Amino acid sequence: MNSPATSRQKSPRSRPASRLCAIGATLLLSLWLTACASVSSVPRESLQIYQPRVLRLSAGQEVQTVDGRYRPQVAEVWHSDAAFRQLEQENLNLTAALAQERAR
């Protein structure tokens, strides 16, 4: 005869199904939250910050920086990170081409 306590116990087959449902629900919730986070009402173009490729500073021209005021003693040229990396890559390419030419 079945007692009320044994009828309330879950069968071994229902346990894996419950776990799969829980995992599926978690994945769906994660996907939904991730998709919602990427929606933006602000146009992407307006988020771009202008950064010149090159800054040319005249000698004695004072410039305000985050760390304070800076006054170059001589004329200076400052390159942006993108411009510096491009110049560095061009330099490496030319050096490799020169080494190849010398090896002939």
C-alpha positions in Angstrom: 0.0 0.0 0.0 1.3 3.5 -0.9 1.7 5.9 2.0 1.2 9.7 1.4 4.9 10.2 1.9 6.0 7.9 -0.9 3.4 9.4 -3.3 5.0 12.9 -2.9 8.5 11.7 -3.8 9.5 12.5 -7.3 10.5 9.8 -9.6 14.1 9.6 -10.7 13.1 10.4 -14.3 11.6 13.8 -13.4 14.8 15.1 -11.7 16.8 15.4 -15.0 13.9 17.0 -16.7 13.7 19.6 -14.0 17.4 20.3 -14.2 17.1 20.7 -18.0 14.2 23.1 -17.6 16.1 25.2 -15.0 19.2 25.3 -17.3 17.1 26.2 -20.3 15.3 29.0 -18.3 18.6 30.4 -17.1 20.0 30.4 -20.7 16.9 32.1 -22.0 17.0 34.7 -19.3 20.7 35.4 -19.9 20.1 35.8 -23.6 17.2 38.1 -23.1 19.2 40.3 -20.6 22.2 40.5 -22.9 20.1 41.4 -25.9 18.4 44.2 -24.0 21.7 45.6 -22.8 22.9 46.3 -26.3 20.0 48.4 -27.4 20.8 52.1 -27.4 18.6 55.0 -28.5 21.7 57.3 -29.0 23.1 57.2 -32.6 26.6 55.5 -32.6 28.1 58.4 -34.6 27.3 60.9 -31.7 29.4 58.8 -29.3 32.6 59.2 -31.3 35.1 61.5 -29.6 37.2 63.6 -32.0 40.9 62.8 -31.8 43.2 64.5 -34.3 45.9 62.2 -35.8 48.6 64.8 -35.2 49.0 67.8 -32.8 51.5 70.5 -33.7 52.5 72.7 -30.8 54.5 75.9 -31.2 57.3 76.7 -28.9 56.0 78.7 -25.9 52.3 78.0 -26.7 50.7 76.9 -23.4 48.4 73.9 -23.5 46.0 72.8 -20.8 46.3 69.0 -20.0 44.6 66.7 -17.5 47.8 66.9 -15.4 48.1 70.7 -15.6 49.4 73.3 -18.0 52.3 72.5 -20.4 54.5 74.9 -22.3 56.8 73.3 -24.9 60.3 74.8 -25.1 60.6 73.9 -28.8 58.1 73.2 -31.6 56.7 69.7 -31.0 54.6 67.2 -33.0 52.5 64.7 -31.1 50.9 61.7 -32.9 47.8 59.9 -31.8 48.0 56.3 -30.8 46.5 55.2 -34.2 49.0 57.4 -36.2 51.9 56.2 -34.0 51.0 52.5 -34.6 50.7 53.1 -38.3 54.1 54.9 -38.5 55.6 52.1 -36.4 54.3 49.4 -38.7 55.6 51.3 -41.8 59.0 51.5 -40.1 59.0 47.8 -39.4 58.0 47.0 -43.0 60.8 49.2 -44.4 63.3 47.7 -42.0 62.3 44.2 -43.1 62.5 45.1 -46.8 65.9 46.6 -46.3 67.2 43.5 -44.5 65.8 41.4 -47.3 67.5 43.6 -49.9 70.9 43.3 -48.1 70.5 39.5 -47.8 70.5 39.2 -51.7 
